[in-house]
Amino acid sequence: MIALIAFTATLSVGCGGSVVPCAWVEFKSDLLVVYTSNMYASGGEHIYLYESEELAQNDKYHTEQSLSVTFYPRILGADTVDGRKTTIVDISKYSDMTVYVYKDKTLYSPEKSIYLNGSKLTPTNVNDLDLIYALHFEDVPLERGNPNGSINGKVNVIEYK
C-alpha cells in the first residue's frame, strides 16, 4: 500500500508539472560563435560572433563582436546537441529576436539578411545607425525541440548571409 501511494505521488508530481516549450538555436557562421547563459537581455546578449578567439577572450565589455543576438523574453542557457553548440530559447509566450550587426567589422554588408532554417526572415523593425545595424524580428517561427516534454534533437539554424 505504501509503495502504491509513493508511486502515485511520484507520478502525479512528475507528470503534473508543466514543461517549458523550448527551441534549440544554433548560429551558423565561419566566425567564432559564443553562447552565453544570460537568461534575460538585461544581462547581455545571448549569442556573440567574433572574428577571432583572441578578440573573444579579451572582450570583457563586449565591444569587439561582429554580431550579437538577443532573444525575448528569455533563454534557458547554452547546450550542445549532437556536438553542435546551441542556446535554448523559451518559446512559451512568444519568441522575438534582435540581431545587432556592427558596421565597423568585415562581416557587415547591407546586402546580407538573416535566415532561419534556410528561409529569409523579414524584420519587423530596422534601425540603421552609424555603427550598428539592428534588426528586430517578432514571433520568430522557431521549431520546438521538446514536444510533450521529450527532446527530439531539432536544432533551428540562424545565418547572416
Secondary structure, 3 states (H helix, E strand, C coil): CHHHHHHHHHHHHHHHCCCCCEEEEEECCCCEEEECCCCCHHHCCCEEEECCHHHHHCCCCCCCCCEEEEEECCEEEEEEECCEEEEEEECCCCCEEEEEEECCCCCCCCCCCEEECCEECCCCEEEECCCEEEEEECCCCCCCCCHHHCCCCCEEEEEEC
